[in-house]
Amino acid sequence: MTKQQLFDLIEDLFAVKPDNPFENTDAAVFRHKGNRKWFALLMQVPKCRMGLGGDEIAEVLNLKCDPLLREGLMQTKGVYECYHMNKVHWISVILDEIDDKTLETLLEISFDLTKK
């Protein structure tokens, strides 16, 4: 999935557009309209910072997850230990590694967990 496809999917599912709260970065935050809580954070991260080989830049999406599901999710292609956020409650996915249906499910889970 491309960055633009992700933006379109999130807008279709949740009627939310990306917010860019950080200066000098392309990071995009997706928030609930009411409580303003984040349910997703998209960043460009060198794969080596995630414990993967090489300096190739990856589109990494952080999503909230249930700690009880986390270990099982880590066995899914494209799902990794969270980069830059709480590793118990969040996971990272690399957009071009995860299948679209799994990503959509993980987005819905993250959205639901951060509602209130």
Protein Blocks (a to p, Z undefined) as FASTA:
>chain_A
ZZklmmmmmmmmnopacddfbghiabdcdddfklopafbdcddddfklnopgcjbdcddd
dddddfklmmmmmmpghiacdehiafklpccddfklpcfklmmmmmmmmmmmmmZZ
